[in-house]
Amino acid sequence: MKRVLTTFSLSLITLIFLSGCTTGPCKVITILNHCPNERQYLVYGRVVDLQCNPVESCKVILIKRKFGIHSKQYEDLGQYQVALTNKTGEYSFCFEPLGANDVWLYFDARDRGYNPQFIELNHLMGPTIFQAPGNSPIVVNMTLEKAS
């Protein structure tokens, strides 16, 4: 009887451990299927010019894409203005990739006389080998140069 009870208890504990917690209807995150790209990331930083002066009102745009296995091309999942720099050039925002495996930031201050810049976030988000948890917060400082 003890053996049956012990086996049942260990099976129940294992099932609970592997089940994880639900994050919505019919979406169960487990240790086996947890994807680090499906978590929330905090991104913050500062935008300055070549003289280290803050760039105010720079638009920070998040670009999410996914590589299509059948099409062998990147599919655009959306572009979202996620932040606007303040007087000291600082910004911050949170995002979830939600299926995107190619994530970029675009810094746009053309209306203030600066050239726009892109930066890829994938390598900053952390490894996806063995679906390890990603890195958060992510610090992205950007230097913009004046347009000619």
C-alpha positions in Angstrom: 0.0 0.0 0.0 2.8 2.4 0.9 4.5 1.7 -2.5 1.2 2.5 -4.4 0.7 5.7 -2.3 4.3 6.8 -2.9 4.1 6.1 -6.6 0.8 8.0 -6.9 2.2 11.0 -4.9 5.4 11.2 -7.0 3.3 10.9 -10.2 1.0 13.7 -9.0 4.0 16.0 -8.0 5.6 15.3 -11.4 2.4 16.1 -13.2 2.0 19.4 -11.3 5.7 20.3 -11.9 5.4 19.6 -15.7 2.0 21.4 -16.0 3.4 24.8 -14.9 0.7 27.4 -14.8 -1.8 28.4 -17.3 -1.5 31.8 -18.9 -4.8 31.9 -20.7 -7.5 29.6 -22.1 -5.9 26.4 -23.4 -2.3 27.8 -23.2 -0.3 25.8 -20.7 3.4 26.7 -20.1 5.4 23.7 -19.0 9.1 23.1 -18.4 9.0 21.1 -21.7 7.3 23.7 -24.0 8.3 27.1 -22.4 9.6 29.4 -25.0 11.8 32.3 -23.7 10.6 34.5 -26.5 7.0 34.3 -25.1 7.8 36.2 -22.0 7.8 39.9 -21.2 11.0 41.9 -21.7 11.8 45.3 -20.3 13.9 47.5 -22.6 15.3 50.8 -21.6 18.1 53.2 -22.5 19.2 56.6 -23.6 19.5 58.3 -27.0 22.2 60.9 -27.5 24.0 62.6 -30.3 27.7 62.5 -31.1 28.4 65.2 -28.6 26.6 63.2 -25.9 23.7 65.6 -25.8 20.3 63.9 -25.2 18.0 63.6 -28.1 14.5 64.5 -27.0 11.3 63.2 -28.7 13.0 60.4 -30.6 10.5 57.8 -31.6 11.4 54.2 -30.5 9.7 51.7 -32.8 9.5 48.0 -32.2 9.6 45.8 -35.4 8.5 42.2 -35.0 9.0 39.6 -37.8 8.8 35.8 -38.1 10.6 33.6 -40.5 8.1 31.5 -42.5 9.2 27.9 -42.8 7.2 27.4 -46.0 7.8 30.8 -47.7 11.5 30.9 -46.6 11.0 34.7 -46.0 10.4 37.0 -43.1 6.8 37.9 -42.5 6.1 41.3 -40.9 4.2 40.9 -37.7 3.9 44.6 -37.0 5.7 47.8 -36.2 4.7 49.6 -33.0 5.8 53.0 -31.6 6.6 51.9 -28.1 8.3 54.9 -26.6 9.3 58.5 -27.0 12.5 59.8 -25.4 12.1 62.5 -22.7 14.2 65.6 -22.1 17.2 63.6 -20.9 17.0 61.2 -23.9 15.8 58.3 -21.8 13.1 55.8 -22.8 11.6 52.5 -21.5 9.0 50.0 -22.5 7.9 46.4 -22.1 7.0 44.0 -24.8 6.3 40.3 -25.6 7.6 38.9 -28.9 4.4 36.7 -29.3 5.8 34.4 -31.9 8.3 36.8 -33.5 11.8 35.4 -33.9 13.3 38.5 -35.4 12.9 41.6 -33.2 14.4 45.1 -34.0 14.3 48.6 -32.6 14.2 51.6 -34.9 15.1 55.0 -33.6 13.5 57.8 -35.6 14.4 61.5 -34.9 14.4 62.7 -38.5 12.1 65.5 -37.6 14.8 66.7 -35.2 17.5 66.5 -37.9 19.1 63.1 -37.1 19.6 60.0 -39.2 17.5 57.0 -38.1 19.2 53.9 -36.7 18.2 50.2 -36.4 19.4 47.7 -33.8 18.6 44.0 -33.7 17.4 42.8 -30.3 17.6 39.0 -30.8 21.2 38.6 -29.5 20.3 40.9 -26.5 17.3 38.8 -25.6 19.4 35.8 -24.8 19.9 32.3 -26.0 17.1 30.1 -27.2 19.1 26.9 -27.0 17.2 24.4 -24.7 14.6 27.2 -24.4 16.5 28.9 -21.5 14.9 32.0 -20.0 15.8 35.2 -21.9 17.6 38.3 -20.6 15.6 41.1 -19.1 16.0 44.0 -18.6 17.7 44.8 -21.9 19.7 48.0 -22.1 19.9 49.7 -25.5 21.8 53.0 -25.6 21.8 54.7 -29.0 24.0 57.4 -30.5 22.4 59.3 -33.5 24.3 61.5 -35.9 23.0 64.7 -37.5 21.7 64.3 -41.1 23.8 65.9 -43.8 
